[in-house]
Amino acid sequence: MNLPDQPVNPFSDQAANPYSASVTQVAHGPQRSPVYSGLVNHVVIVGILQIVFGIMELVMGVFLVFYAFLFSVIMPGMNNGPANPPPPEVILGLSIGFGIGGGIVLLFSILRIISGILCFWFKNRTLTLISLIGGLVTSLTCYCSPFSIGIGVYGMVVMFDAAVRQAYQLSAEGVSAEEVRARFARARYGI
């Protein structure tokens, strides 16, 4: 019972919460359920981060492959090294290790770049998830770990969002990326 001179109880069911998440409907057709606009605008940010970090990983992969070449070709021919040069088995092991590591980093850097480009059109969400999860392998190089873990976690939060899944579904149904963004923007502002 609220009297006119008593303040409204903020914990009652009648009190409006100004901090609650708003749920709006997206106009897709009669069979779609209402969904909030979510993180749809963040897909472009994930795409940009994927492209930029993919290029950085590409450089790292090229360096690792160069190190594999360095250990297998150049190192055995060096005569001005230490008195006890490493045995050929160690050089071969380093060459194989750097070659495999460089190949893996190159593979995921190319996947990151391709999936980053496809994010602009809401295409191939599965490839984006594969590049985000597989890209965490590049954190083993230590050079890539802070960015790889950060982009991986942020990207997976965005890609597993319900509105983002719905946006990718709309794109798969033939709706253009501009129309997908416009529909979710209208839903966000209740238009």
C-alpha positions in Angstrom: 0.0 0.0 0.0 1.6 3.2 -1.2 0.3 6.5 0.3 0.9 9.6 -1.7 3.5 11.0 0.7 5.5 7.8 0.9 8.3 7.0 -1.6 7.9 4.2 -4.1 9.5 1.0 -3.0 12.3 0.3 -5.6 12.1 -3.4 -4.9 8.4 -3.8 -5.6 7.1 -5.3 -8.9 5.5 -1.9 -9.8 8.8 0.0 -9.8 10.3 0.5 -13.2 13.9 -0.5 -13.5 15.8 2.0 -15.7 18.8 -0.3 -16.0 17.0 -3.4 -17.3 17.8 -4.7 -20.8 15.1 -3.7 -23.3 13.7 -6.4 -25.6 12.6 -5.2 -29.0 11.2 -7.1 -31.9 13.0 -7.4 -35.2 10.7 -7.4 -38.3 11.6 -10.7 -40.0 8.3 -12.3 -40.7 5.6 -14.0 -38.7 7.6 -17.0 -37.6 10.4 -15.1 -35.9 10.4 -14.6 -32.1 11.3 -11.2 -30.7 15.0 -10.7 -30.0 17.0 -7.8 -28.8 19.4 -6.0 -31.2 22.3 -7.6 -29.3 25.8 -7.5 -30.5 25.1 -7.3 -34.3 27.1 -4.1 -34.7 30.1 -5.8 -33.0 30.4 -8.3 -35.9 32.1 -5.7 -38.0 34.5 -4.9 -35.1 35.3 -8.6 -34.8 35.9 -8.7 -38.6 38.3 -5.7 -38.4 40.2 -7.2 -35.5 40.4 -10.6 -37.3 41.9 -8.9 -40.4 44.4 -6.8 -38.5 45.5 -9.6 -36.2 45.5 -12.0 -39.2 48.0 -9.8 -40.9 50.2 -9.6 -37.8 50.1 -13.4 -37.5 51.0 -13.7 -41.2 54.2 -11.8 -40.5 54.9 -14.0 -37.5 54.3 -17.1 -39.6 56.7 -15.9 -42.3 59.3 -15.3 -39.7 58.9 -18.8 -38.2 59.2 -20.4 -41.6 62.3 -18.2 -42.2 63.8 -19.5 -38.9 63.1 -23.1 -40.1 65.1 -22.2 -43.3 67.8 -20.5 -41.2 68.3 -23.5 -39.0 68.3 -26.1 -41.8 70.3 -24.3 -44.5 72.4 -21.5 -43.1 73.3 -22.7 -39.6 75.2 -25.9 -40.6 77.5 -23.9 -43.0 78.5 -21.4 -40.3 82.1 -21.9 -39.2 82.5 -18.9 -36.9 80.1 -20.2 -34.3 81.0 -21.7 -30.9 83.6 -24.3 -30.4 81.0 -27.0 -29.9 78.3 -26.4 -32.5 74.9 -28.1 -31.9 74.6 -31.6 -33.3 72.8 -32.1 -36.6 69.8 -33.7 -34.9 69.2 -30.6 -32.9 69.4 -28.4 -36.0 67.0 -30.8 -37.8 64.6 -30.7 -34.8 64.6 -26.9 -34.6 64.0 -26.7 -38.4 61.0 -29.1 -38.2 59.6 -27.4 -35.1 59.8 -23.9 -36.6 58.5 -25.2 -39.9 55.4 -26.9 -38.3 54.8 -23.9 -36.0 55.1 -21.5 -38.9 52.8 -23.5 -41.1 50.1 -23.6 -38.3 50.4 -19.8 -37.7 50.2 -19.2 -41.4 47.1 -21.4 -41.8 45.2 -19.7 -39.0 46.3 -16.2 -40.1 44.9 -16.8 -43.5 41.7 -18.2 -41.9 41.5 -15.1 -39.7 41.8 -12.8 -42.7 39.2 -14.6 -44.8 36.7 -14.9 -41.9 37.3 -11.2 -41.0 36.4 -10.2 -44.6 33.3 -12.5 -44.5 32.1 -10.9 -41.2 31.3 -7.7 -43.1 28.6 -9.6 -45.1 27.5 -11.9 -42.2 28.7 -14.9 -44.1 30.1 -18.2 -42.8 29.8 -17.9 -39.1 31.3 -21.4 -38.7 34.5 -20.3 -40.4 34.7 -17.3 -38.0 34.2 -19.6 -35.0 36.9 -22.0 -36.3 39.4 -19.2 -36.9 38.7 -17.8 -33.4 39.0 -21.1 -31.6 41.9 -22.4 -33.7 43.5 -19.0 -33.5 44.0 -19.6 -29.8 46.7 -22.2 -30.8 48.8 -19.2 -32.0 48.9 -18.0 -28.4 51.5 -20.7 -27.9 54.0 -18.5 -29.7 53.8 -16.0 -26.7 54.1 -13.2 -29.2 50.4 -13.6 -30.1 49.0 -14.7 -26.8 47.5 -11.4 -25.4 45.8 -10.5 -28.6 44.8 -14.0 -29.6 43.2 -14.7 -26.3 41.4 -11.3 -26.2 40.1 -11.5 -29.7 39.2 -15.2 -29.2 37.1 -14.5 -26.1 35.5 -11.3 -27.5 34.8 -12.9 -30.8 33.2 -15.9 -29.3 31.0 -13.8 -27.0 29.8 -11.9 -30.1 29.4 -14.9 -32.4 27.4 -16.9 -29.8 25.0 -14.0 -29.2 21.4 -14.9 -30.2 20.9 -11.7 -32.3 24.1 -12.4 -34.2 23.1 -15.9 -34.9 19.8 -14.6 -36.2 21.6 -12.0 -38.4 23.8 -14.7 -39.9 20.6 -16.8 -40.5 19.0 -13.8 -42.3 22.1 -13.4 -44.5 21.9 -17.1 -45.3 18.3 -16.6 -46.4 19.5 -14.0 -48.9 19.0 -10.7 -47.0 21.8 -8.2 -47.8 24.2 -7.2 -45.0 22.9 -3.6 -45.2 19.4 -4.8 -44.7 20.4 -7.0 -41.8 22.1 -4.0 -40.1 19.1 -1.8 -40.9 16.6 -4.3 -39.4 18.5 -4.6 -36.2 19.1 -0.9 -36.0 15.3 -0.3 -36.4 14.7 -2.9 -33.7 17.2 -1.3 -31.4 15.4 2.1 -31.6 12.0 0.6 -31.8 11.2 1.8 -35.3 
